[in-house]
Amino acid sequence: MKVQFTLQTKILGLIFFLILLVIGVLTGTFAFNETKEDVKQAEELALQTAQTLSFMPAVQETFREQNNNQQKLHLVINKVIDQVDASRVLIEDREKNIIAGEEPPSQYQDTYRALVFGSTYVTRVGQGESEVLRGVAPVILDYEDYNKVEGAVIVEFHMMEISGRISSKVKEMVTTSGIVLFIGIIGSVILARNIRRDTLGLEPYEIALLFRERNAILQSVKEGIIAIDQYGKVTMMNKSAQQILDISSRDEVQRINEMITSDHILKLMESNKDVVNEEVQYKDRTLIVNTQPVLEEGKRVGTVATFRDKTEMKKMVDAFSEVKQYSEDLRAQAHEFTNKLYVILGLIQLGKKEEVIQLIQEETKSQEQHTKLIFNHIQDEKIQAILLGKLAKASEKKIHFHIEEESSVSSLSEKFQLAPLIIILGNILDNAFDAAADSEEKKVSFFVTDFGNDVLFEITDSGKGIPNGLEETIFQKGVSLKGEKRGYGLANVKEEVELLGGFIELISRKDEGTVFSVFLPK
């Protein structure tokens, strides 16, 4: 099982590791450089001190007069030791006899180059705790005619004392680093808490999980969704939006005006107001656009827009209308024949056999006439189905629905789908039935022909006609003679007719009825 660490633990661990790493590197570098520098300074000091002592009058006089004034030399040596913080100072003659200072062990007697060649040099002898650094300088006397090396001065520094001074400095540095580490830990805790507050208390892995879930949800939604920032850069887009808006691909920082060519849609997305169900024509599609600006202190910092393809919505509506039409037609047929069966049953119970036979013969004759006309002259199955359903509905409403004998139409092309025909013929016929129901004659006639380049549907009712002034607006949404929240049927008819490339003509006379003529190019 994978262990999930909190954000505070991650930040604390990272800062702790980085500070320790920096402290370690800096401390090591400092110790190395400080050791090198202190040793170099000790070498220079030892050499300079040895040279200075070799030229001091007290030392020169001791060797020139060959007197062993050790008390005077000891005073000089002690003063030098105090001033330069040396470990020891020795003065020896040519025979390597110590004339001033403590006598060292035999392994320290390494003044040969100074006594023989008059060299000034620095050497390190011994190992471990006994390691010392020595500055050696010859004592040279001037005898006017010649110079002669009479002895040597040795100034010593214990390496342990140099290392101790370096260790003291390193300890100070480590103490300071510890304080910095403590401050860094406190800062990391404060930083982690601030980040958690900004992320609503969620850990990074929880945010990542929410992001993956959000992305999966957005991609599964069939409605197109696009989010942009205040500069018009696309911050989110799902696959449905790419399909609906016909966007082949997108870069992470691509601007919305590089994806969408519609100025109207761009204007809606840049608005500071909500847009609800705005119908927009884009390329060859009709889209329903909704936008929601993201406001911060009254200023728009982004916009979320949704897009629905009205074509898809229309297909669903058409499918629903088709099912509803069939359902109503079947109900009307069942209701009509049920009534007639009840009449036949009553006549049989009354013993009226001749009336029963006459009724059946009349009904059969009427059905045969309609069936013969429909199936012999109207050869398109879609129109046949619509007319058979409307015959039953007219019979139920006691409307005389007459199909003109001159009607004729061959099988229509695939251009004429069932759903548009149901919307066109179904709505006009239903309106005609409603208009005729309020008249005395109660008659609706239907005529269809495909002679020429157009398919012509002509529907005439015996109603009261359309009032003056409504002929031009009757096809607009919301305009109806049936009351409020109506007026969508004829608007849908006009839309479907125009999609098929046709047009509608309307003739209405008061108290004489209305004639709808629909012309659809083949």
MOFEN-V248034 format. One record per residue. N is the residue number from 0. RES is the residue in one small letter. PHI is phi in radians with two decimals (none if undefined). OMEGA is omega in radians with two decimals (NA if undefined). Layout:
# MOFEN-V248034
n=N res=RES phi=PHI omega=OMEGA
n=N res=RES phi=PHI omega=OMEGA
This chain:
# MOFEN-V248034
n=0 res=m phi=none omega=-3.11
n=1 res=k phi=-1.29 omega=-3.14
n=2 res=v phi=-1.44 omega=3.12
n=3 res=q phi=-1.76 omega=3.10
n=4 res=f phi=-1.62 omega=3.12
n=5 res=t phi=-1.26 omega=3.13
n=6 res=l phi=-1.07 omega=3.14
n=7 res=q phi=-1.09 omega=3.12
n=8 res=t phi=-1.13 omega=3.14
n=9 res=k phi=-1.11 omega=-3.13
n=10 res=i phi=-1.14 omega=3.14
n=11 res=l phi=-1.06 omega=3.13
n=12 res=g phi=-1.11 omega=-3.13
n=13 res=l phi=-1.13 omega=-3.12
n=14 res=i phi=-1.13 omega=3.11
n=15 res=f phi=-1.05 omega=3.14
n=16 res=f phi=-1.14 omega=-3.11
n=17 res=l phi=-1.13 omega=-3.14
n=18 res=i phi=-1.14 omega=3.09
n=19 res=l phi=-1.07 omega=3.13
n=20 res=l phi=-1.10 omega=3.13
n=21 res=v phi=-1.11 omega=3.13
n=22 res=i phi=-1.08 omega=-3.14
n=23 res=g phi=-1.08 omega=-3.13
n=24 res=v phi=-1.15 omega=-3.12
n=25 res=l phi=-1.15 omega=3.14
n=26 res=t phi=-1.13 omega=3.12
n=27 res=g phi=-1.09 omega=3.13
n=28 res=t phi=-1.13 omega=3.14
n=29 res=f phi=-1.11 omega=-3.13
n=30 res=a phi=-1.08 omega=3.14
n=31 res=f phi=-1.12 omega=-3.11
n=32 res=n phi=-1.17 omega=-3.12
n=33 res=e phi=-1.17 omega=3.10
n=34 res=t phi=-1.08 omega=3.14
n=35 res=k phi=-1.08 omega=-3.11
n=36 res=e phi=-1.21 omega=-3.13
n=37 res=d phi=-1.15 omega=3.11
n=38 res=v phi=-1.13 omega=3.13
n=39 res=k phi=-1.12 omega=3.12
n=40 res=q phi=-1.12 omega=3.12
n=41 res=a phi=-1.13 omega=3.11
n=42 res=e phi=-1.10 omega=-3.13
n=43 res=e phi=-1.12 omega=-3.14
n=44 res=l phi=-1.15 omega=3.13
n=45 res=a phi=-1.06 omega=-3.11
n=46 res=l phi=-1.19 omega=-3.13
n=47 res=q phi=-1.13 omega=3.12
n=48 res=t phi=-1.12 omega=3.13
n=49 res=a phi=-1.10 omega=3.12
n=50 res=q phi=-1.13 omega=-3.13
n=51 res=t phi=-1.08 omega=3.12
n=52 res=l phi=-1.10 omega=-3.10
n=53 res=s phi=-1.14 omega=3.14
n=54 res=f phi=-1.74 omega=-3.14
n=55 res=m phi=-1.16 omega=-3.10
n=56 res=p phi=-0.99 omega=-3.11
n=57 res=a phi=-1.07 omega=-3.14
n=58 res=v phi=-1.25 omega=-3.13
n=59 res=q phi=-1.06 omega=-3.13
n=60 res=e phi=-1.15 omega=-3.13
n=61 res=t phi=-1.05 omega=-3.13
n=62 res=f phi=-1.35 omega=-3.10
n=63 res=r phi=-1.26 omega=-3.10
n=64 res=e phi=-1.58 omega=3.11
n=65 res=q phi=0.99 omega=3.04
n=66 res=n phi=-1.83 omega=-3.07
n=67 res=n phi=-1.78 omega=-3.13
n=68 res=n phi=-1.60 omega=-3.05
n=69 res=q phi=-1.17 omega=-3.11
n=70 res=q phi=-1.09 omega=3.14
n=71 res=k phi=-1.15 omega=3.14
n=72 res=l phi=-1.16 omega=3.12
n=73 res=h phi=-1.10 omega=3.11
n=74 res=l phi=-1.09 omega=3.13
n=75 res=v phi=-1.12 omega=-3.11
n=76 res=i phi=-1.11 omega=-3.12
n=77 res=n phi=-1.10 omega=3.12
n=78 res=k phi=-1.12 omega=3.11
n=79 res=v phi=-1.15 omega=-3.13
n=80 res=i phi=-1.07 omega=3.14
n=81 res=d phi=-1.14 omega=-3.06
n=82 res=q phi=-1.29 omega=-3.06
n=83 res=v phi=-1.77 omega=3.13
n=84 res=d phi=1.02 omega=3.12
n=85 res=a phi=-1.40 omega=3.12
n=86 res=s phi=-1.38 omega=-3.11
n=87 res=r phi=-2.87 omega=3.06
n=88 res=v phi=-2.25 omega=-3.12
n=89 res=l phi=-2.18 omega=3.00
n=90 res=i phi=-2.24 omega=-3.13
n=91 res=e phi=-2.33 omega=-3.14
n=92 res=d phi=-1.64 omega=-3.08
n=93 res=r phi=-1.14 omega=3.14
n=94 res=e phi=-1.53 omega=3.13
n=95 res=k phi=1.12 omega=3.06
n=96 res=n phi=-1.52 omega=3.14
n=97 res=i phi=-1.35 omega=3.12
n=98 res=i phi=-1.83 omega=3.08
n=99 res=a phi=-2.75 omega=-3.12
n=100 res=g phi=1.66 omega=3.14
n=101 res=e phi=-1.25 omega=-3.14
n=102 res=e phi=-1.40 omega=-3.11
n=103 res=p phi=-1.42 omega=3.01
n=104 res=p phi=-1.07 omega=-3.04
n=105 res=s phi=-1.10 omega=-3.10
n=106 res=q phi=-1.24 omega=3.14
n=107 res=y phi=-1.58 omega=-3.10
n=108 res=q phi=-1.39 omega=-3.08
n=109 res=d phi=-2.24 omega=-3.09
n=110 res=t phi=-1.71 omega=-3.05
n=111 res=y phi=-1.03 omega=-3.09
n=112 res=r phi=-1.13 omega=3.13
n=113 res=a phi=-1.22 omega=-3.08
n=114 res=l phi=-1.32 omega=-3.07
n=115 res=v phi=-1.57 omega=-3.03
n=116 res=f phi=-1.83 omega=-3.12
n=117 res=g phi=1.26 omega=-3.09
n=118 res=s phi=-1.46 omega=3.01
n=119 res=t phi=-1.94 omega=-3.02
n=120 res=y phi=-2.74 omega=3.11
n=121 res=v phi=-2.14 omega=3.13
n=122 res=t phi=-2.44 omega=3.08
n=123 res=r phi=-2.12 omega=-3.10
n=124 res=v phi=-2.25 omega=3.13
n=125 res=g phi=1.49 omega=-3.13
n=126 res=q phi=-2.42 omega=3.07
n=127 res=g phi=1.08 omega=-3.08
n=128 res=e phi=-1.23 omega=-3.11
n=129 res=s phi=-1.64 omega=-3.12
n=130 res=e phi=-1.24 omega=3.12
n=131 res=v phi=-2.26 omega=3.08
n=132 res=l phi=-1.94 omega=-3.02
n=133 res=r phi=-2.11 omega=2.95
n=134 res=g phi=-1.84 omega=-3.05
n=135 res=v phi=-2.06 omega=3.10
n=136 res=a phi=-2.40 omega=3.14
n=137 res=p phi=-1.34 omega=3.01
n=138 res=v phi=-1.66 omega=-3.05
n=139 res=i phi=-1.91 omega=3.13
n=140 res=l phi=-1.80 omega=3.12
n=141 res=d phi=-1.72 omega=3.13
n=142 res=y phi=-1.76 omega=-3.14
n=143 res=e phi=1.14 omega=-3.12
n=144 res=d phi=-1.40 omega=-3.11
n=145 res=y phi=-2.79 omega=3.04
n=146 res=n phi=-1.92 omega=-3.08
n=147 res=k phi=-2.45 omega=3.07
n=148 res=v phi=-1.41 omega=-3.10
n=149 res=e phi=-1.84 omega=-3.12
n=150 res=g phi=-3.08 omega=-3.12
n=151 res=a phi=-2.59 omega=3.09
n=152 res=v phi=-1.97 omega=3.14
n=153 res=i phi=-2.10 omega=3.05
n=154 res=v phi=-2.02 omega=-3.04
n=155 res=e phi=-1.98 omega=2.99
n=156 res=f phi=-2.26 omega=3.09
n=157 res=h phi=-1.28 omega=3.14
n=158 res=m phi=-1.13 omega=3.12
n=159 res=m phi=-1.12 omega=3.12
n=160 res=e phi=-1.19 omega=3.09
n=161 res=i phi=-1.12 omega=3.12
n=162 res=s phi=-1.11 omega=3.12
n=163 res=g phi=-1.12 omega=3.11
n=164 res=r phi=-1.13 omega=3.11
n=165 res=i phi=-1.14 omega=3.13
n=166 res=s phi=-1.06 omega=3.11
n=167 res=s phi=-1.10 omega=3.11
n=168 res=k phi=-1.15 omega=3.13
n=169 res=v phi=-1.11 omega=3.11
n=170 res=k phi=-1.09 omega=3.08
n=171 res=e phi=-1.07 omega=-3.14
n=172 res=m phi=-1.16 omega=3.13
n=173 res=v phi=-1.14 omega=3.10
n=174 res=t phi=-1.08 omega=3.10
n=175 res=t phi=-1.08 omega=3.13
n=176 res=s phi=-1.11 omega=3.09
n=177 res=g phi=-1.08 omega=3.09
n=178 res=i phi=-1.13 omega=3.10
n=179 res=v phi=-1.08 omega=3.12
n=180 res=l phi=-1.08 omega=3.14
n=181 res=f phi=-1.12 omega=3.11
n=182 res=i phi=-1.11 omega=3.12
n=183 res=g phi=-1.09 omega=3.12
n=184 res=i phi=-1.13 omega=3.10
n=185 res=i phi=-1.07 omega=3.12
n=186 res=g phi=-1.09 omega=3.13
n=187 res=s phi=-1.16 omega=3.10
n=188 res=v phi=-1.14 omega=3.12
n=189 res=i phi=-1.11 omega=3.13
n=190 res=l phi=-1.08 omega=-3.13
n=191 res=a phi=-1.10 omega=3.13
n=192 res=r phi=-1.19 omega=3.10
n=193 res=n phi=-1.11 omega=3.13
n=194 res=i phi=-1.14 omega=3.12
n=195 res=r phi=-1.12 omega=3.10
n=196 res=r phi=-1.16 omega=3.11
n=197 res=d phi=-1.20 omega=-3.14
n=198 res=t phi=-1.74 omega=3.08
n=199 res=l phi=1.03 omega=3.09
n=200 res=g phi=1.35 omega=-3.11
n=201 res=l phi=-1.60 omega=3.06
n=202 res=e phi=-1.40 omega=-3.13
n=203 res=p phi=-0.96 omega=-3.13
n=204 res=y phi=-1.19 omega=3.07
n=205 res=e phi=-1.23 omega=3.08
n=206 res=i phi=-1.11 omega=3.12
n=207 res=a phi=-1.09 omega=3.11
n=208 res=l phi=-1.13 omega=3.10
n=209 res=l phi=-1.10 omega=3.13
n=210 res=f phi=-1.12 omega=3.12
n=211 res=r phi=-1.12 omega=3.12
n=212 res=e phi=-1.13 omega=3.12
n=213 res=r phi=-1.07 omega=-3.14
n=214 res=n phi=-1.13 omega=3.12
n=215 res=a phi=-1.13 omega=3.12
n=216 res=i phi=-1.12 omega=-3.11
n=217 res=l phi=-1.10 omega=-3.12
n=218 res=q phi=-1.26 omega=-3.14
n=219 res=s phi=-1.45 omega=-3.14
n=220 res=v phi=-1.29 omega=-3.14
n=221 res=k phi=-1.38 omega=3.10
n=222 res=e phi=-1.45 omega=-3.14
n=223 res=g phi=-1.23 omega=-3.12
n=224 res=i phi=-2.27 omega=3.09
n=225 res=i phi=-2.32 omega=3.05
n=226 res=a phi=-2.11 omega=3.11
n=227 res=i phi=-2.23 omega=3.06
n=228 res=d phi=-1.63 omega=-3.07
n=229 res=q phi=-1.20 omega=3.13
n=230 res=y phi=-1.71 omega=3.11
n=231 res=g phi=1.49 omega=3.10
n=232 res=k phi=-1.48 omega=-3.12
n=233 res=v phi=-1.34 omega=3.13
n=234 res=t phi=-1.77 omega=3.13
n=235 res=m phi=-2.77 omega=3.08
n=236 res=m phi=-2.70 omega=3.10
n=237 res=n phi=-1.63 omega=-3.07
n=238 res=k phi=-1.14 omega=-3.14
n=239 res=s phi=-1.09 omega=3.11
n=240 res=a phi=-1.13 omega=3.11
n=241 res=q phi=-1.11 omega=-3.14
n=242 res=q phi=-1.25 omega=-3.09
n=243 res=i phi=-1.16 omega=-3.10
n=244 res=l phi=-1.58 omega=3.09
n=245 res=d phi=1.00 omega=3.09
n=246 res=i phi=-1.79 omega=-3.05
n=247 res=s phi=-1.26 omega=-3.13
n=248 res=s phi=-2.73 omega=3.12
n=249 res=r phi=-2.60 omega=3.02
n=250 res=d phi=-1.59 omega=-3.08
n=251 res=e phi=-1.14 omega=-3.07
n=252 res=v phi=-1.97 omega=-3.10
n=253 res=q phi=-1.25 omega=-3.11
n=254 res=r phi=-1.50 omega=-3.07
n=255 res=i phi=-1.17 omega=-3.13
n=256 res=n phi=-1.27 omega=3.04
n=257 res=e phi=-1.54 omega=-3.12
n=258 res=m phi=-1.79 omega=-3.06
n=259 res=i phi=-1.96 omega=-3.09
n=260 res=t phi=-1.68 omega=-3.11
n=261 res=s phi=-1.45 omega=3.09
n=262 res=d phi=-1.14 omega=-3.13
n=263 res=h phi=-1.16 omega=3.12
n=264 res=i phi=-1.13 omega=3.13
n=265 res=l phi=-1.08 omega=3.12
n=266 res=k phi=-1.15 omega=3.12
n=267 res=l phi=-1.12 omega=-3.11
n=268 res=m phi=-1.31 omega=3.12
n=269 res=e phi=-1.59 omega=-3.10
n=270 res=s phi=-1.33 omega=3.07
n=271 res=n phi=-1.53 omega=-3.13
n=272 res=k phi=-1.95 omega=3.09
n=273 res=d phi=-1.19 omega=3.03
n=274 res=v phi=-2.10 omega=-3.06
n=275 res=v phi=-2.10 omega=3.02
n=276 res=n phi=0.88 omega=3.07
n=277 res=e phi=-1.44 omega=-3.12
n=278 res=e phi=-1.54 omega=-3.06
n=279 res=v phi=-2.28 omega=3.05
n=280 res=q phi=-1.57 omega=-3.12
n=281 res=y phi=-2.27 omega=-3.07
n=282 res=k phi=0.98 omega=-3.12
n=283 res=d phi=-1.82 omega=-3.09
n=284 res=r phi=-2.19 omega=3.00
n=285 res=t phi=-1.84 omega=-3.05
n=286 res=l phi=-1.92 omega=3.00
n=287 res=i phi=-1.81 omega=-3.01
n=288 res=v phi=-1.91 omega=2.99
n=289 res=n phi=-2.23 omega=3.10
n=290 res=t phi=-2.25 omega=3.10
n=291 res=q phi=-2.35 omega=3.13
n=292 res=p phi=-1.23 omega=3.05
n=293 res=v phi=-1.72 omega=-3.04
n=294 res=l phi=-1.86 omega=3.05
n=295 res=e phi=-2.34 omega=-3.07
n=296 res=e phi=0.99 omega=3.10
n=297 res=g phi=1.38 omega=-3.12
n=298 res=k phi=-1.93 omega=-3.12
n=299 res=r phi=-1.29 omega=3.10
n=300 res=v phi=-1.95 omega=3.13
n=301 res=g phi=3.03 omega=3.14
n=302 res=t phi=-2.56 omega=3.01
n=303 res=v phi=-1.97 omega=-3.11
n=304 res=a phi=-2.14 omega=3.08
n=305 res=t phi=-2.09 omega=-3.09
n=306 res=f phi=-2.30 omega=3.04
n=307 res=r phi=-2.16 omega=3.12
n=308 res=d phi=-1.44 omega=-3.12
n=309 res=k phi=-1.11 omega=3.10
n=310 res=t phi=-1.05 omega=3.12
n=311 res=e phi=-1.15 omega=3.11
n=312 res=m phi=-1.10 omega=-3.12
n=313 res=k phi=-1.13 omega=3.11
n=314 res=k phi=-1.08 omega=3.12
n=315 res=m phi=-1.15 omega=3.12
n=316 res=v phi=-1.10 omega=3.13
n=317 res=d phi=-1.10 omega=3.13
n=318 res=a phi=-1.09 omega=3.11
n=319 res=f phi=-1.12 omega=3.14
n=320 res=s phi=-1.10 omega=3.14
n=321 res=e phi=-1.11 omega=3.13
n=322 res=v phi=-1.12 omega=-3.14
n=323 res=k phi=-1.11 omega=3.14
n=324 res=q phi=-1.09 omega=3.12
n=325 res=y phi=-1.07 omega=-3.12
n=326 res=s phi=-1.10 omega=3.14
n=327 res=e phi=-1.14 omega=-3.14
n=328 res=d phi=-1.13 omega=3.12
n=329 res=l phi=-1.13 omega=3.11
n=330 res=r phi=-1.12 omega=3.13
n=331 res=a phi=-1.10 omega=3.13
n=332 res=q phi=-1.10 omega=-3.13
n=333 res=a phi=-1.10 omega=-3.14
n=334 res=h phi=-1.13 omega=-3.12
n=335 res=e phi=-1.11 omega=-3.11
n=336 res=f phi=-1.24 omega=3.07
n=337 res=t phi=-1.14 omega=3.09
n=338 res=n phi=-1.04 omega=-3.14
n=339 res=k phi=-1.17 omega=3.10
n=340 res=l phi=-1.15 omega=3.08
n=341 res=y phi=-1.10 omega=3.10
n=342 res=v phi=-1.11 omega=3.12
n=343 res=i phi=-1.07 omega=3.14
n=344 res=l phi=-1.06 omega=3.14
n=345 res=g phi=-1.13 omega=3.12
n=346 res=l phi=-1.13 omega=3.12
n=347 res=i phi=-1.13 omega=3.14
n=348 res=q phi=-1.12 omega=3.10
n=349 res=l phi=-1.49 omega=3.12
n=350 res=g phi=1.38 omega=-3.13
n=351 res=k phi=-1.54 omega=-3.07
n=352 res=k phi=-1.20 omega=-3.12
n=353 res=e phi=-1.14 omega=3.11
n=354 res=e phi=-1.14 omega=3.11
n=355 res=v phi=-1.12 omega=-3.12
n=356 res=i phi=-1.11 omega=-3.13
n=357 res=q phi=-1.11 omega=3.14
n=358 res=l phi=-1.10 omega=-3.14
n=359 res=i phi=-1.14 omega=-3.14
n=360 res=q phi=-1.12 omega=3.13
n=361 res=e phi=-1.12 omega=-3.13
n=362 res=e phi=-1.16 omega=3.13
n=363 res=t phi=-1.13 omega=3.14
n=364 res=k phi=-1.10 omega=3.13
n=365 res=s phi=-1.13 omega=3.13
n=366 res=q phi=-1.17 omega=3.13
n=367 res=e phi=-1.15 omega=3.13
n=368 res=q phi=-1.11 omega=-3.13
n=369 res=h phi=-1.14 omega=-3.11
n=370 res=t phi=-1.14 omega=3.14
n=371 res=k phi=-1.10 omega=-3.14
n=372 res=l phi=-1.13 omega=-3.09
n=373 res=i phi=-1.16 omega=-3.01
n=374 res=f phi=-1.45 omega=-3.13
n=375 res=n phi=-1.56 omega=-3.06
n=376 res=h phi=-1.76 omega=-3.14
n=377 res=i phi=-1.90 omega=-2.99
n=378 res=q phi=-1.65 omega=3.12
n=379 res=d phi=-1.45 omega=-3.04
n=380 res=e phi=-1.14 omega=-3.12
n=381 res=k phi=-1.16 omega=3.12
n=382 res=i phi=-1.20 omega=3.08
n=383 res=q phi=-0.99 omega=-3.11
n=384 res=a phi=-1.08 omega=-3.13
n=385 res=i phi=-1.13 omega=-3.09
n=386 res=l phi=-1.19 omega=3.11
n=387 res=l phi=-1.07 omega=3.11
n=388 res=g phi=-1.15 omega=-3.12
n=389 res=k phi=-1.23 omega=3.06
n=390 res=l phi=-1.06 omega=3.14
n=391 res=a phi=-1.16 omega=-3.14
n=392 res=k phi=-1.17 omega=3.10
n=393 res=a phi=-1.12 omega=3.12
n=394 res=s phi=-1.10 omega=3.13
n=395 res=e phi=-1.13 omega=-3.12
n=396 res=k phi=-1.51 omega=-3.12
n=397 res=k phi=1.07 omega=3.09
n=398 res=i phi=-1.81 omega=3.07
n=399 res=h phi=-1.44 omega=-3.12
n=400 res=f phi=-1.72 omega=-3.04
n=401 res=h phi=-1.94 omega=3.05
n=402 res=i phi=-1.72 omega=-3.08
n=403 res=e phi=-1.05 omega=-3.12
n=404 res=e phi=-1.16 omega=3.13
n=405 res=e phi=-1.36 omega=-3.12
n=406 res=s phi=-1.14 omega=3.06
n=407 res=s phi=-2.83 omega=3.08
n=408 res=v phi=-2.73 omega=3.08
n=409 res=s phi=-1.47 omega=-3.14
n=410 res=s phi=-1.12 omega=-3.08
n=411 res=l phi=-1.38 omega=-3.14
n=412 res=s phi=-1.26 omega=-3.13
n=413 res=e phi=-1.17 omega=3.09
n=414 res=k phi=-1.03 omega=-3.09
n=415 res=f phi=-1.62 omega=3.12
n=416 res=q phi=-1.41 omega=-3.09
n=417 res=l phi=-1.16 omega=-3.07
n=418 res=a phi=-1.06 omega=3.10
n=419 res=p phi=-1.06 omega=3.13
n=420 res=l phi=-1.16 omega=3.09
n=421 res=i phi=-1.10 omega=-3.14
n=422 res=i phi=-1.12 omega=-3.07
n=423 res=i phi=-1.21 omega=-3.07
n=424 res=l phi=-1.26 omega=-3.10
n=425 res=g phi=-1.08 omega=-3.11
n=426 res=n phi=-1.18 omega=-3.12
n=427 res=i phi=-1.15 omega=3.13
n=428 res=l phi=-1.15 omega=3.12
n=429 res=d phi=-1.10 omega=3.08
n=430 res=n phi=-1.11 omega=3.12
n=431 res=a phi=-1.14 omega=3.11
n=432 res=f phi=-1.09 omega=3.14
n=433 res=d phi=-1.13 omega=-3.14
n=434 res=a phi=-1.19 omega=-3.12
n=435 res=a phi=-1.23 omega=-3.11
n=436 res=a phi=-1.11 omega=-3.13
n=437 res=d phi=-1.59 omega=-3.13
n=438 res=s phi=-1.81 omega=3.14
n=439 res=e phi=-1.33 omega=-3.05
n=440 res=e phi=-1.32 omega=3.12
n=441 res=k phi=0.89 omega=-3.06
n=442 res=k phi=-2.29 omega=3.04
n=443 res=v phi=-2.33 omega=3.11
n=444 res=s phi=-2.04 omega=-3.09
n=445 res=f phi=-2.26 omega=3.11
n=446 res=f phi=-2.42 omega=3.11
n=447 res=v phi=-2.49 omega=3.07
n=448 res=t phi=-2.69 omega=3.06
n=449 res=d phi=-2.05 omega=3.11
n=450 res=f phi=-1.22 omega=-3.12
n=451 res=g phi=1.62 omega=-3.07
n=452 res=n phi=-1.62 omega=-3.10
n=453 res=d phi=-2.15 omega=2.93
n=454 res=v phi=-1.70 omega=-3.08
n=455 res=l phi=-1.92 omega=3.00
n=456 res=f phi=-1.99 omega=3.14
n=457 res=e phi=-2.27 omega=-3.09
n=458 res=i phi=-2.17 omega=-3.08
n=459 res=t phi=-2.12 omega=3.09
n=460 res=d phi=-2.11 omega=-3.11
n=461 res=s phi=-1.78 omega=-3.08
n=462 res=g phi=-1.32 omega=-3.08
n=463 res=k phi=-1.47 omega=3.14
n=464 res=g phi=1.51 omega=-3.13
n=465 res=i phi=-1.67 omega=-3.13
n=466 res=p phi=-1.01 omega=3.12
n=467 res=n phi=-1.05 omega=3.12
n=468 res=g phi=1.70 omega=3.14
n=469 res=l phi=-1.73 omega=-3.12
n=470 res=e phi=-1.07 omega=-3.08
n=471 res=e phi=-1.46 omega=-3.04
n=472 res=t phi=-1.93 omega=-3.05
n=473 res=i phi=-1.11 omega=-3.12
n=474 res=f phi=-1.59 omega=3.11
n=475 res=q phi=-1.51 omega=-3.14
n=476 res=k phi=-1.14 omega=3.11
n=477 res=g phi=1.56 omega=3.13
n=478 res=v phi=-1.66 omega=-3.09
n=479 res=s phi=-2.72 omega=3.04
n=480 res=l phi=-1.66 omega=-3.01
n=481 res=k phi=-1.80 omega=3.11
n=482 res=g phi=2.03 omega=-3.10
n=483 res=e phi=-1.29 omega=3.13
n=484 res=k phi=1.03 omega=3.06
n=485 res=r phi=-2.21 omega=3.04
n=486 res=g phi=1.64 omega=3.12
n=487 res=y phi=-1.92 omega=-3.09
n=488 res=g phi=-1.10 omega=-3.13
n=489 res=l phi=-1.18 omega=3.06
n=490 res=a phi=-1.11 omega=3.08
n=491 res=n phi=-1.17 omega=3.10
n=492 res=v phi=-1.05 omega=-3.12
n=493 res=k phi=-1.05 omega=-3.13
n=494 res=e phi=-1.08 omega=-3.13
n=495 res=e phi=-1.18 omega=3.12
n=496 res=v phi=-1.09 omega=3.14
n=497 res=e phi=-1.18 omega=3.08
n=498 res=l phi=-1.12 omega=3.10
n=499 res=l phi=-1.49 omega=3.08
n=500 res=g phi=1.46 omega=-3.09
n=501 res=g phi=-1.87 omega=3.12
n=502 res=f phi=-2.67 omega=-3.09
n=503 res=i phi=-2.16 omega=3.00
n=504 res=e phi=-2.03 omega=-3.07
n=505 res=l phi=-2.28 omega=3.05
n=506 res=i phi=-2.21 omega=-3.12
n=507 res=s phi=-2.38 omega=3.09
n=508 res=r phi=-2.19 omega=-3.10
n=509 res=k phi=-1.08 omega=3.12
n=510 res=d phi=1.12 omega=3.11
n=511 res=e phi=-2.07 omega=3.09
n=512 res=g phi=1.97 omega=-3.06
n=513 res=t phi=-2.35 omega=3.09
n=514 res=v phi=-2.12 omega=3.03
n=515 res=f phi=-1.79 omega=3.08
n=516 res=s phi=-2.09 omega=-3.11
n=517 res=v phi=-1.97 omega=3.13
n=518 res=f phi=-1.94 omega=3.14
n=519 res=l phi=-2.14 omega=-3.14
n=520 res=p phi=-1.15 omega=-3.13
n=521 res=k phi=-1.26 omega=NA
